[in-house]
């Protein structure tokens, strides 16, 4: 055969690829390849050292007798495939958890055969999802989960709680609610913050909770020093677990808020002048630490404090993790059973809490089990409000001023007048110096009050903003205390 009659290598590769793989694009324009009948999709431009589409294409061509091709032919073929895929329908790829058809959700077990758990309204089962329903994306952070056990009769939950050192039953039910929330692809869940004295097993408890969802290869990690690295880690996994936090800088605090409730970042694509890369993310988070100092109000509404206590008996790491790995299939099976039961339970959605989806999940958990998770969640938020107030001298001064106002009376002043009033109240007759960070202008005071507004409202002090012909004003009102027979029960 003459050279003119030979099929160009790039055409051989392109024909083989289209016969054995399905190509599609995501909303951000990234093209993925999915082997026929297999739910795992890989970006065709990935240059990973293991499991990239380029490698699986080369291996397939070699095993099927087409030979070995050079890098130029592969690049030209993939360029053509990428261009053709831009006309295909848009489909979303998911990491670990995904929505399915008919109200079902899927949990990726991270197995090479693609088997996953389908959680549906009547139960759960293990199957390989249809490629049109679910496309999994795998990264180096995607660990393998064992097949969950059936018919556990709920004993896996008891086994988990026996291994963890939670300080109270309220903490235990909130940990369970968080795990159930992690199995929901569209439910924002607050970030558990495992606290307790030194030696309480905070890191160990955090690893156990995360490994139920992410597999035994998952581990806690230190908080990255910049936003770009943290976002990269968040985008590559499902649960982001940060260990041994001792301080939350304002930028990190704001970023955590975005991760919990969802956000998007845009940056310039490498080696281009005008192209951009979009990254959307909303992930469950888990934090551990003894004390992180002052907590900002917006982050406090997205945290879930879980207190641990020091164990009475110590065990070796080898013994502890050997037992955990042994019971993990039972724990996961019991969690899936409980998830199905909770999702089927009917409960009203609390309208007074920021994380309404998680509050509704707690109410469903209470309806299904009677654990009292919603009351425990309210108590946690109340404790966090106390932490915010204790760490903010401005909030303390506002509450001190509000205590002198008759309930129901509206006090209106400009931001500058409020600054003068609160500054005078703080300094007092002895003219003590103002603390670092005290507002220096009316605008700064107004911004600080907007951030503190939910915290102050939880203590009965309502802050509002308005405008008259004379200018803008800030209004402060102390909520009337209900009569004793109408007061809400103390949680």
VOBA-941514 format. One record per residue (C-alpha): x, y, z; residue number from 0. Coordinates in nm, 4 decimals, decimal comma. Layout:
N
- east / north / up / nr
- X / Y / Z / NUM;
...
REM end
This chain:
491
- east / north / up / nr
- 0,0000 / 0,0000 / 0,0000 / 0;
- 0,1339 / 0,3395 / -0,0978 / 1;
- 0,1703 / 0,6191 / 0,1492 / 2;
- -0,1154 / 0,8029 / -0,0226 / 3;
- -0,3550 / 0,5141 / 0,0521 / 4;
- -0,2759 / 0,5038 / 0,4248 / 5;
- -0,5278 / 0,6546 / 0,6622 / 6;
- -0,3685 / 0,9417 / 0,8583 / 7;
- -0,2984 / 0,8567 / 1,2185 / 8;
- -0,5155 / 1,1411 / 1,3507 / 9;
- -0,8149 / 1,0001 / 1,1613 / 10;
- -0,7555 / 0,6505 / 1,3005 / 11;
- -0,7465 / 0,7919 / 1,6511 / 12;
- -1,0520 / 1,0143 / 1,5981 / 13;
- -1,2587 / 0,7264 / 1,4519 / 14;
- -1,1601 / 0,4926 / 1,7349 / 15;
- -1,2358 / 0,7567 / 1,9983 / 16;
- -1,5846 / 0,8290 / 1,8641 / 17;
- -1,6654 / 0,4570 / 1,8475 / 18;
- -1,5620 / 0,3825 / 2,2069 / 19;
- -1,6245 / 0,7090 / 2,3912 / 20;
- -1,8981 / 0,9621 / 2,4307 / 21;
- -1,7906 / 1,3272 / 2,4257 / 22;
- -1,9878 / 1,6171 / 2,5706 / 23;
- -1,9319 / 1,9609 / 2,7166 / 24;
- -2,0218 / 2,1203 / 3,0479 / 25;
- -2,1741 / 2,4636 / 3,1007 / 26;
- -1,8308 / 2,6248 / 3,1296 / 27;
- -1,7219 / 2,4794 / 2,7936 / 28;
- -1,4963 / 2,2006 / 2,9252 / 29;
- -1,5143 / 1,8883 / 2,7058 / 30;
- -1,5316 / 1,5508 / 2,8803 / 31;
- -1,4902 / 1,1946 / 2,7543 / 32;
- -1,6977 / 0,9074 / 2,8871 / 33;
- -1,6295 / 0,5444 / 2,7939 / 34;
- -1,9407 / 0,3808 / 2,6521 / 35;
- -2,1529 / 0,2355 / 2,9322 / 36;
- -1,9305 / 0,3718 / 3,2116 / 37;
- -2,0403 / 0,6631 / 3,4342 / 38;
- -1,6946 / 0,8146 / 3,4936 / 39;
- -1,6047 / 1,1117 / 3,2727 / 40;
- -1,2609 / 1,2665 / 3,2272 / 41;
- -1,1676 / 1,6038 / 3,0791 / 42;
- -0,9965 / 1,5426 / 2,7470 / 43;
- -0,7350 / 1,8087 / 2,8187 / 44;
- -0,6278 / 1,6503 / 3,1452 / 45;
- -0,2536 / 1,5851 / 3,1637 / 46;
- -0,2734 / 1,3839 / 3,4861 / 47;
- -0,0130 / 1,1187 / 3,5519 / 48;
- -0,2787 / 0,8497 / 3,6012 / 49;
- -0,6273 / 0,7996 / 3,4667 / 50;
- -0,6291 / 1,0783 / 3,2072 / 51;
- -0,8339 / 1,0417 / 2,8903 / 52;
- -0,5179 / 1,0669 / 2,6811 / 53;
- -0,3790 / 0,7601 / 2,8576 / 54;
- -0,6968 / 0,5522 / 2,8359 / 55;
- -0,7186 / 0,6357 / 2,4656 / 56;
- -0,3582 / 0,5268 / 2,4061 / 57;
- -0,4110 / 0,2030 / 2,6022 / 58;
- -0,7309 / 0,1234 / 2,4121 / 59;
- -0,5672 / 0,1777 / 2,0748 / 60;
- -0,2736 / -0,0422 / 2,1692 / 61;
- -0,4818 / -0,3287 / 2,3115 / 62;
- -0,7152 / -0,3283 / 2,0107 / 63;
- -0,4248 / -0,3672 / 1,7682 / 64;
- -0,4063 / -0,0166 / 1,6246 / 65;
- -0,0489 / 0,0375 / 1,7408 / 66;
- 0,1286 / 0,3205 / 1,9165 / 67;
- 0,0804 / 0,6797 / 1,8041 / 68;
- 0,2966 / 0,9813 / 1,8591 / 69;
- 0,1956 / 1,2894 / 2,0538 / 70;
- 0,1323 / 1,5033 / 1,7467 / 71;
- -0,1300 / 1,2640 / 1,6078 / 72;
- -0,3019 / 1,2413 / 1,9463 / 73;
- -0,3088 / 1,6175 / 1,9843 / 74;
- -0,4535 / 1,6724 / 1,6380 / 75;
- -0,7210 / 1,4074 / 1,6951 / 76;
- -0,8180 / 1,5520 / 2,0342 / 77;
- -0,8318 / 1,9023 / 1,8851 / 78;
- -1,0850 / 1,7779 / 1,6289 / 79;
- -1,2860 / 1,5866 / 1,8922 / 80;
- -1,2969 / 1,8912 / 2,1171 / 81;
- -1,4265 / 2,1081 / 1,8340 / 82;
- -1,6966 / 1,8544 / 1,7424 / 83;
- -1,8046 / 1,8188 / 2,1073 / 84;
- -1,8892 / 2,1867 / 2,1300 / 85;
- -2,2058 / 2,1093 / 1,9321 / 86;
- -2,3165 / 1,8397 / 2,1788 / 87;
- -2,5708 / 1,8931 / 2,4543 / 88;
- -2,4514 / 2,0406 / 2,7820 / 89;
- -2,4280 / 1,7960 / 3,0732 / 90;
- -2,3076 / 1,8411 / 3,4300 / 91;
- -2,0348 / 1,6319 / 3,5899 / 92;
- -2,0512 / 1,5596 / 3,9617 / 93;
- -1,8100 / 1,4684 / 4,2381 / 94;
- -1,9268 / 1,2083 / 4,4929 / 95;
- -2,2956 / 1,3144 / 4,5127 / 96;
- -2,5360 / 1,3834 / 4,2252 / 97;
- -2,9074 / 1,4299 / 4,1581 / 98;
- -3,0790 / 1,1608 / 3,9547 / 99;
- -3,4101 / 1,0955 / 3,7858 / 100;
- -3,7449 / 1,0671 / 3,9680 / 101;
- -3,6281 / 1,2345 / 4,2867 / 102;
- -3,3334 / 0,9996 / 4,3415 / 103;
- -2,9787 / 1,0955 / 4,4389 / 104;
- -2,6560 / 0,9070 / 4,3764 / 105;
- -2,3479 / 0,8457 / 4,5902 / 106;
- -2,0284 / 0,7574 / 4,4053 / 107;
- -1,8469 / 0,4683 / 4,5739 / 108;
- -1,5286 / 0,5553 / 4,3844 / 109;
- -1,4990 / 0,2036 / 4,2383 / 110;
- -1,3337 / 0,1276 / 3,9065 / 111;
- -1,6442 / -0,0580 / 3,7864 / 112;
- -1,8585 / 0,2537 / 3,8346 / 113;
- -2,0979 / 0,0987 / 4,0864 / 114;
- -2,2743 / 0,3634 / 4,2914 / 115;
- -2,5526 / 0,3922 / 4,5474 / 116;
- -2,8912 / 0,5122 / 4,4264 / 117;
- -3,0971 / 0,6671 / 4,7065 / 118;
- -3,4622 / 0,6835 / 4,6042 / 119;
- -3,7885 / 0,7555 / 4,7886 / 120;
- -3,8498 / 0,3898 / 4,8740 / 121;
- -3,4978 / 0,2776 / 4,9672 / 122;
- -3,1496 / 0,2490 / 4,8243 / 123;
- -2,9613 / 0,0024 / 4,6056 / 124;
- -2,6247 / -0,0399 / 4,4349 / 125;
- -2,6148 / -0,0016 / 4,0566 / 126;
- -2,4197 / 0,1489 / 3,7695 / 127;
- -2,5943 / 0,4758 / 3,6763 / 128;
- -2,7046 / 0,5435 / 3,3235 / 129;
- -2,4556 / 0,7698 / 3,1501 / 130;
- -2,7315 / 1,0141 / 3,0570 / 131;
- -2,8419 / 1,0407 / 3,4208 / 132;
- -2,5119 / 1,0766 / 3,6065 / 133;
- -2,1569 / 1,1571 / 3,5011 / 134;
- -1,8978 / 1,1153 / 3,7737 / 135;
- -1,5770 / 1,3099 / 3,7811 / 136;
- -1,2866 / 1,1479 / 3,9652 / 137;
- -0,9799 / 1,3223 / 4,1098 / 138;
- -0,6942 / 1,2186 / 4,3359 / 139;
- -0,9179 / 1,3187 / 4,6296 / 140;
- -1,1893 / 1,0690 / 4,5314 / 141;
- -1,1441 / 0,7754 / 4,7682 / 142;
- -1,3132 / 0,4373 / 4,7401 / 143;
- -1,6007 / 0,3502 / 4,9718 / 144;
- -1,6886 / -0,0087 / 5,0650 / 145;
- -2,0255 / -0,1452 / 4,9513 / 146;
- -2,2717 / -0,0465 / 5,2269 / 147;
- -2,4319 / -0,3253 / 5,4267 / 148;
- -2,8027 / -0,4019 / 5,3966 / 149;
- -3,0474 / -0,4696 / 5,6815 / 150;
- -2,8320 / -0,3122 / 5,9536 / 151;
- -3,1283 / -0,2281 / 6,1790 / 152;
- -2,9617 / 0,1026 / 6,2613 / 153;
- -2,6753 / -0,0500 / 6,4573 / 154;
- -2,4162 / 0,1298 / 6,2413 / 155;
- -2,5155 / 0,4655 / 6,3953 / 156;
- -2,4555 / 0,3282 / 6,7442 / 157;
- -2,1188 / 0,1863 / 6,6359 / 158;
- -2,0135 / 0,5266 / 6,5020 / 159;
- -2,1188 / 0,7161 / 6,8138 / 160;
- -1,9340 / 0,4660 / 7,0303 / 161;
- -1,6119 / 0,5414 / 6,8431 / 162;
- -1,6520 / 0,9193 / 6,8653 / 163;
- -1,6204 / 1,1210 / 7,1866 / 164;
- -1,9185 / 1,3515 / 7,1476 / 165;
- -1,9963 / 1,5360 / 7,4684 / 166;
- -2,3765 / 1,5079 / 7,4587 / 167;
- -2,6730 / 1,3498 / 7,2851 / 168;
- -2,7503 / 1,6869 / 7,1242 / 169;
- -2,4067 / 1,6911 / 6,9628 / 170;
- -2,4551 / 1,3346 / 6,8383 / 171;
- -2,7849 / 1,4104 / 6,6643 / 172;
- -2,6369 / 1,7188 / 6,4953 / 173;
- -2,3444 / 1,5109 / 6,3657 / 174;
- -2,5928 / 1,2608 / 6,2215 / 175;
- -2,7952 / 1,5423 / 6,0618 / 176;
- -2,4790 / 1,6786 / 5,9002 / 177;
- -2,3878 / 1,3378 / 5,7555 / 178;
- -2,7369 / 1,3063 / 5,6066 / 179;
- -2,7028 / 1,6573 / 5,4644 / 180;
- -2,3757 / 1,5607 / 5,2953 / 181;
- -2,5694 / 1,3036 / 5,0909 / 182;
- -2,7891 / 1,5759 / 4,9427 / 183;
- -2,6464 / 1,7377 / 4,6278 / 184;
- -2,8525 / 2,0567 / 4,6574 / 185;
- -2,8768 / 2,1150 / 5,0343 / 186;
- -2,6311 / 2,3673 / 5,1852 / 187;
- -2,5216 / 2,2383 / 5,5250 / 188;
- -2,3403 / 2,4317 / 5,7995 / 189;
- -1,9788 / 2,3456 / 5,8649 / 190;
- -1,9239 / 2,1316 / 6,1767 / 191;
- -1,6616 / 2,2844 / 6,4035 / 192;
- -1,5239 / 2,0117 / 6,6284 / 193;
- -1,4097 / 2,1715 / 6,9525 / 194;
- -1,3037 / 2,0466 / 7,2921 / 195;
- -1,0067 / 2,0305 / 7,5268 / 196;
- -0,6654 / 1,9123 / 7,4145 / 197;
- -0,6685 / 1,5356 / 7,3725 / 198;
- -1,0438 / 1,5129 / 7,3060 / 199;
- -0,9880 / 1,3420 / 6,9705 / 200;
- -1,1079 / 1,6291 / 6,7532 / 201;
- -0,8907 / 1,5346 / 6,4560 / 202;
- -0,9770 / 1,1664 / 6,4910 / 203;
- -1,3487 / 1,2414 / 6,5158 / 204;
- -1,3271 / 1,4698 / 6,2138 / 205;
- -1,1508 / 1,2009 / 6,0106 / 206;
- -1,4213 / 0,9491 / 6,1001 / 207;
- -1,7039 / 1,1772 / 5,9909 / 208;
- -1,5327 / 1,2677 / 5,6645 / 209;
- -1,4281 / 0,9109 / 5,5800 / 210;
- -1,7883 / 0,7930 / 5,5979 / 211;
- -1,8500 / 1,0094 / 5,2912 / 212;
- -1,5082 / 1,0205 / 5,1244 / 213;
- -1,3495 / 0,6828 / 5,1993 / 214;
- -1,0552 / 0,5662 / 5,4086 / 215;
- -0,7976 / 0,7474 / 5,1928 / 216;
- -0,9416 / 1,0875 / 5,2864 / 217;
- -0,7682 / 1,2943 / 5,5517 / 218;
- -0,7788 / 1,6345 / 5,7169 / 219;
- -0,5515 / 1,9067 / 5,5887 / 220;
- -0,4178 / 2,2405 / 5,6939 / 221;
- -0,5912 / 2,5520 / 5,5655 / 222;
- -0,4133 / 2,6804 / 5,2512 / 223;
- -0,2511 / 3,0207 / 5,2844 / 224;
- -0,4275 / 3,1714 / 4,9837 / 225;
- -0,7709 / 3,1650 / 4,8276 / 226;
- -0,6653 / 3,0076 / 4,4976 / 227;
- -0,5231 / 2,6918 / 4,6588 / 228;
- -0,8243 / 2,6493 / 4,8860 / 229;
- -1,0661 / 2,6804 / 4,5938 / 230;
- -0,8627 / 2,4254 / 4,3961 / 231;
- -0,8843 / 2,1804 / 4,6871 / 232;
- -1,2562 / 2,2463 / 4,7291 / 233;
- -1,3291 / 2,1914 / 4,3597 / 234;
- -1,1433 / 1,8575 / 4,3536 / 235;
- -1,3388 / 1,6879 / 4,6329 / 236;
- -1,6744 / 1,6802 / 4,8046 / 237;
- -1,6067 / 1,7381 / 5,1762 / 238;
- -1,3379 / 1,9933 / 5,2603 / 239;
- -1,1899 / 1,9221 / 5,6063 / 240;
- -0,9493 / 2,1699 / 5,7667 / 241;
- -0,7626 / 2,0651 / 6,0792 / 242;
- -0,6313 / 2,2453 / 6,3853 / 243;
- -0,7476 / 2,5965 / 6,3063 / 244;
- -0,6290 / 2,8567 / 6,5555 / 245;
- -0,7254 / 3,1780 / 6,3772 / 246;
- -0,9755 / 3,2773 / 6,1108 / 247;
- -0,8566 / 3,5761 / 5,9126 / 248;
- -1,1357 / 3,7912 / 5,7606 / 249;
- -1,0580 / 3,6737 / 5,4051 / 250;
- -1,0644 / 3,3068 / 5,5069 / 251;
- -1,3860 / 3,3606 / 5,7025 / 252;
- -1,5557 / 3,5197 / 5,4007 / 253;
- -1,4318 / 3,2431 / 5,1725 / 254;
- -1,5708 / 2,9759 / 5,4059 / 255;
- -1,9096 / 3,1471 / 5,3906 / 256;
- -1,8966 / 3,1252 / 5,0117 / 257;
- -1,7957 / 2,7584 / 5,0161 / 258;
- -2,0831 / 2,6594 / 5,2461 / 259;
- -2,3627 / 2,8426 / 5,0642 / 260;
- -2,2150 / 2,8492 / 4,7126 / 261;
- -2,0250 / 3,0949 / 4,4926 / 262;
- -1,8369 / 3,1245 / 4,1662 / 263;
- -1,4842 / 3,2374 / 4,0919 / 264;
- -1,3519 / 3,3605 / 3,7592 / 265;
- -0,9878 / 3,3894 / 3,6659 / 266;
- -0,7929 / 3,4384 / 3,3463 / 267;
- -0,7132 / 3,1209 / 3,1590 / 268;
- -0,3447 / 3,0394 / 3,1324 / 269;
- -0,1592 / 3,1508 / 2,8183 / 270;
- -0,4494 / 3,3694 / 2,7013 / 271;
- -0,5377 / 3,7365 / 2,7093 / 272;
- -0,9174 / 3,7228 / 2,7052 / 273;
- -1,0326 / 3,3715 / 2,7982 / 274;
- -1,1493 / 3,3024 / 3,1511 / 275;
- -1,1997 / 2,9939 / 3,3666 / 276;
- -1,5151 / 2,9651 / 3,5768 / 277;
- -1,5270 / 2,7588 / 3,8948 / 278;
- -1,8567 / 2,7054 / 4,0737 / 279;
- -1,8563 / 2,5398 / 4,4094 / 280;
- -2,0722 / 2,4640 / 4,7099 / 281;
- -1,9311 / 2,1974 / 4,9344 / 282;
- -1,9747 / 2,0573 / 5,2833 / 283;
- -1,6954 / 2,1704 / 5,5144 / 284;
- -1,5596 / 2,0405 / 5,8443 / 285;
- -1,3282 / 2,2269 / 6,0819 / 286;
- -1,1406 / 2,1268 / 6,3952 / 287;
- -0,9648 / 2,3362 / 6,6569 / 288;
- -0,9582 / 2,4318 / 7,0229 / 289;
- -1,0298 / 2,8001 / 6,9673 / 290;
- -1,0268 / 3,0218 / 6,6583 / 291;
- -1,0675 / 3,3526 / 6,8375 / 292;
- -1,3309 / 3,6023 / 6,7273 / 293;
- -1,5932 / 3,4566 / 6,4924 / 294;
- -1,7560 / 3,6918 / 6,2426 / 295;
- -2,1391 / 3,6979 / 6,2533 / 296;
- -2,1915 / 3,5802 / 5,8943 / 297;
- -1,9706 / 3,2749 / 5,9491 / 298;
- -2,1337 / 3,2003 / 6,2851 / 299;
- -2,4659 / 3,1452 / 6,1070 / 300;
- -2,2957 / 2,8819 / 5,8907 / 301;
- -2,1181 / 2,6886 / 6,1682 / 302;
- -2,2279 / 2,3822 / 6,3626 / 303;
- -2,0309 / 2,3463 / 6,6885 / 304;
- -1,9747 / 1,9831 / 6,7876 / 305;
- -1,8083 / 1,9527 / 7,1267 / 306;
- -1,6014 / 1,6474 / 7,2161 / 307;
- -1,4714 / 1,5325 / 7,5525 / 308;
- -1,1527 / 1,3528 / 7,6498 / 309;
- -1,1951 / 0,9715 / 7,6354 / 310;
- -1,1599 / 0,7781 / 7,9579 / 311;
- -0,9705 / 0,4948 / 7,7900 / 312;
- -0,7066 / 0,5432 / 7,5223 / 313;
- -0,6540 / 0,3100 / 7,2280 / 314;
- -0,3782 / 0,2818 / 6,9717 / 315;
- -0,4291 / 0,4334 / 6,6282 / 316;
- -0,3954 / 0,0914 / 6,4664 / 317;
- -0,6682 / -0,0620 / 6,6831 / 318;
- -0,9054 / 0,2316 / 6,6395 / 319;
- -0,8803 / 0,2556 / 6,2634 / 320;
- -0,8897 / -0,1196 / 6,2135 / 321;
- -1,2225 / -0,1275 / 6,3961 / 322;
- -1,3527 / 0,1755 / 6,2074 / 323;
- -1,2652 / 0,0236 / 5,8701 / 324;
- -1,4352 / -0,3001 / 5,9743 / 325;
- -1,7609 / -0,1317 / 6,0753 / 326;
- -1,7639 / 0,1298 / 5,7943 / 327;
- -1,9923 / -0,0776 / 5,5638 / 328;
- -2,2433 / -0,1130 / 5,8488 / 329;
- -2,2167 / 0,2570 / 5,9392 / 330;
- -2,2704 / 0,3607 / 5,5785 / 331;
- -2,5617 / 0,1199 / 5,5376 / 332;
- -2,7331 / 0,2518 / 5,8521 / 333;
- -2,6763 / 0,6099 / 5,7396 / 334;
- -2,8381 / 0,5355 / 5,4026 / 335;
- -3,1341 / 0,3660 / 5,5746 / 336;
- -3,1804 / 0,6666 / 5,7984 / 337;
- -3,1452 / 0,9061 / 5,5045 / 338;
- -3,4314 / 0,7362 / 5,3205 / 339;
- -3,6450 / 0,7494 / 5,6352 / 340;
- -3,5687 / 1,1156 / 5,6992 / 341;
- -3,6394 / 1,2249 / 5,3428 / 342;
- -3,9772 / 1,0556 / 5,3588 / 343;
- -4,0723 / 1,2344 / 5,6821 / 344;
- -4,2921 / 1,5433 / 5,6601 / 345;
- -4,2053 / 1,8507 / 5,8637 / 346;
- -4,2526 / 2,2255 / 5,8429 / 347;
- -3,9585 / 2,4394 / 5,7401 / 348;
- -3,8467 / 2,6824 / 6,0147 / 349;
- -3,8592 / 3,0341 / 5,8731 / 350;
- -3,6430 / 3,2097 / 6,1308 / 351;
- -3,3071 / 3,0395 / 6,0656 / 352;
- -3,0479 / 3,1344 / 5,8042 / 353;
- -2,9666 / 2,7786 / 5,6948 / 354;
- -3,3315 / 2,6949 / 5,6286 / 355;
- -3,2594 / 2,3769 / 5,4303 / 356;
- -3,0535 / 2,2284 / 5,7124 / 357;
- -3,3120 / 2,3411 / 5,9693 / 358;
- -3,5785 / 2,1610 / 5,7657 / 359;
- -3,3590 / 1,8509 / 5,7542 / 360;
- -3,3281 / 1,8652 / 6,1352 / 361;
- -3,7064 / 1,8921 / 6,1609 / 362;
- -3,7431 / 1,5877 / 5,9333 / 363;
- -3,4907 / 1,3975 / 6,1454 / 364;
- -3,6962 / 1,4805 / 6,4539 / 365;
- -4,0152 / 1,3657 / 6,2834 / 366;
- -3,8492 / 1,0372 / 6,1844 / 367;
- -3,6604 / 0,9627 / 6,5071 / 368;
- -3,7582 / 1,2112 / 6,7786 / 369;
- -3,3932 / 1,2997 / 6,8482 / 370;
- -3,4514 / 1,6719 / 6,9033 / 371;
- -3,2060 / 1,7900 / 6,6382 / 372;
- -3,3857 / 2,1172 / 6,5633 / 373;
- -3,3797 / 2,2308 / 6,9264 / 374;
- -3,0131 / 2,1310 / 6,9475 / 375;
- -2,9412 / 2,3350 / 6,6338 / 376;
- -3,1157 / 2,6406 / 6,7781 / 377;
- -2,9140 / 2,6047 / 7,0986 / 378;
- -2,5900 / 2,5873 / 6,9001 / 379;
- -2,6755 / 2,9049 / 6,7112 / 380;
- -2,7625 / 3,0777 / 7,0376 / 381;
- -2,4248 / 2,9799 / 7,1821 / 382;
- -2,2514 / 3,1081 / 6,8683 / 383;
- -2,4308 / 3,4414 / 6,9038 / 384;
- -2,2883 / 3,4644 / 7,2550 / 385;
- -1,9414 / 3,3960 / 7,1153 / 386;
- -1,9818 / 3,6710 / 6,8554 / 387;
- -2,0987 / 3,9217 / 7,1173 / 388;
- -1,8223 / 3,8285 / 7,3607 / 389;
- -1,5645 / 3,8932 / 7,0890 / 390;
- -1,7088 / 4,2217 / 6,9617 / 391;
- -1,6943 / 4,5307 / 7,1856 / 392;
- -1,9199 / 4,7256 / 6,9509 / 393;
- -2,1940 / 4,4642 / 6,9850 / 394;
- -2,1606 / 4,4749 / 7,3624 / 395;
- -2,1889 / 4,8552 / 7,3594 / 396;
- -2,4990 / 4,8467 / 7,1365 / 397;
- -2,6682 / 4,5984 / 7,3713 / 398;
- -2,5754 / 4,8172 / 7,6688 / 399;
- -2,7343 / 5,1184 / 7,5007 / 400;
- -3,0414 / 4,9198 / 7,3947 / 401;
- -3,0980 / 4,8159 / 7,7551 / 402;
- -3,1718 / 5,1811 / 7,8381 / 403;
- -3,4380 / 5,2074 / 7,5667 / 404;
- -3,7991 / 5,1344 / 7,6508 / 405;
- -3,9295 / 4,8308 / 7,4583 / 406;
- -4,0978 / 4,9237 / 7,1338 / 407;
- -3,9551 / 5,2775 / 7,1247 / 408;
- -3,7804 / 5,3674 / 6,7984 / 409;
- -3,4598 / 5,5716 / 6,8286 / 410;
- -3,3424 / 5,7355 / 6,5054 / 411;
- -3,0129 / 5,9099 / 6,4515 / 412;
- -2,7649 / 5,9578 / 6,1712 / 413;
- -2,4683 / 5,7233 / 6,1561 / 414;
- -2,2375 / 5,9996 / 6,2811 / 415;
- -2,4691 / 6,0695 / 6,5770 / 416;
- -2,4796 / 5,6998 / 6,6598 / 417;
- -2,1003 / 5,6859 / 6,6436 / 418;
- -2,0729 / 5,9766 / 6,8869 / 419;
- -2,3333 / 5,8206 / 7,1177 / 420;
- -2,1809 / 5,4723 / 7,1260 / 421;
- -1,8251 / 5,6039 / 7,1532 / 422;
- -1,9217 / 5,8146 / 7,4533 / 423;
- -2,0978 / 5,5188 / 7,6116 / 424;
- -1,7901 / 5,2993 / 7,5682 / 425;
- -1,5305 / 5,5496 / 7,6901 / 426;
- -1,7457 / 5,6544 / 7,9888 / 427;
- -1,6505 / 5,9187 / 8,2403 / 428;
- -1,2952 / 5,7871 / 8,2723 / 429;
- -1,2306 / 5,8367 / 7,8980 / 430;
- -1,0760 / 5,4947 / 7,8510 / 431;
- -0,9034 / 5,4524 / 7,5145 / 432;
- -1,0938 / 5,3081 / 7,2214 / 433;
- -1,0017 / 4,9511 / 7,1223 / 434;
- -0,8319 / 4,8609 / 6,7975 / 435;
- -1,0862 / 4,8285 / 6,5192 / 436;
- -1,3419 / 5,0675 / 6,6687 / 437;
- -1,5368 / 5,2487 / 6,3914 / 438;
- -1,3794 / 5,5805 / 6,2985 / 439;
- -1,6565 / 5,7172 / 6,0737 / 440;
- -2,0325 / 5,6900 / 6,0496 / 441;
- -2,0014 / 5,4861 / 5,7287 / 442;
- -1,7755 / 5,2299 / 5,8976 / 443;
- -2,0190 / 5,2092 / 6,1899 / 444;
- -2,3121 / 5,1539 / 5,9544 / 445;
- -2,1272 / 4,8701 / 5,7775 / 446;
- -2,0350 / 4,7068 / 6,1085 / 447;
- -2,3970 / 4,7228 / 6,2272 / 448;
- -2,5158 / 4,5595 / 5,9043 / 449;
- -2,2827 / 4,2688 / 5,9742 / 450;
- -2,4006 / 4,2486 / 6,3368 / 451;
- -2,7697 / 4,2897 / 6,2525 / 452;
- -2,8696 / 3,9187 / 6,2759 / 453;
- -2,6718 / 3,8700 / 6,5979 / 454;
- -2,8306 / 4,1733 / 6,7627 / 455;
- -3,1772 / 4,0694 / 6,6425 / 456;
- -3,1282 / 3,7348 / 6,8165 / 457;
- -3,0878 / 3,9357 / 7,1394 / 458;
- -3,4001 / 4,1430 / 7,0805 / 459;
- -3,2325 / 4,4544 / 6,9363 / 460;
- -3,3573 / 4,5478 / 6,5904 / 461;
- -3,1462 / 4,7678 / 6,3609 / 462;
- -3,2901 / 4,9228 / 6,0460 / 463;
- -3,1911 / 5,1862 / 5,7917 / 464;
- -3,4050 / 5,4508 / 5,6259 / 465;
- -3,4134 / 5,7910 / 5,4619 / 466;
- -3,6057 / 6,1134 / 5,5153 / 467;
- -3,5893 / 6,4523 / 5,3424 / 468;
- -3,3148 / 6,5498 / 5,5845 / 469;
- -3,0998 / 6,2475 / 5,5023 / 470;
- -3,0321 / 5,8865 / 5,5971 / 471;
- -3,0766 / 5,7466 / 5,9452 / 472;
- -3,0205 / 5,4324 / 6,1488 / 473;
- -3,3082 / 5,3146 / 6,3671 / 474;
- -3,2722 / 5,1065 / 6,6825 / 475;
- -3,5608 / 4,9305 / 6,8583 / 476;
- -3,5716 / 4,6916 / 7,1492 / 477;
- -3,8229 / 4,4143 / 7,0910 / 478;
- -4,0911 / 4,4011 / 7,3608 / 479;
- -4,0558 / 4,1091 / 7,5995 / 480;
- -4,3607 / 3,8796 / 7,5744 / 481;
- -4,5606 / 3,8069 / 7,8898 / 482;
- -4,4382 / 3,5063 / 8,0931 / 483;
- -4,7108 / 3,2755 / 7,9663 / 484;
- -4,6185 / 3,3582 / 7,6040 / 485;
- -4,2432 / 3,3298 / 7,6340 / 486;
- -4,0785 / 3,0663 / 7,4232 / 487;
- -3,9343 / 2,7734 / 7,6159 / 488;
- -3,5646 / 2,7914 / 7,6924 / 489;
- -3,3779 / 2,5530 / 7,4649 / 490;
REM end
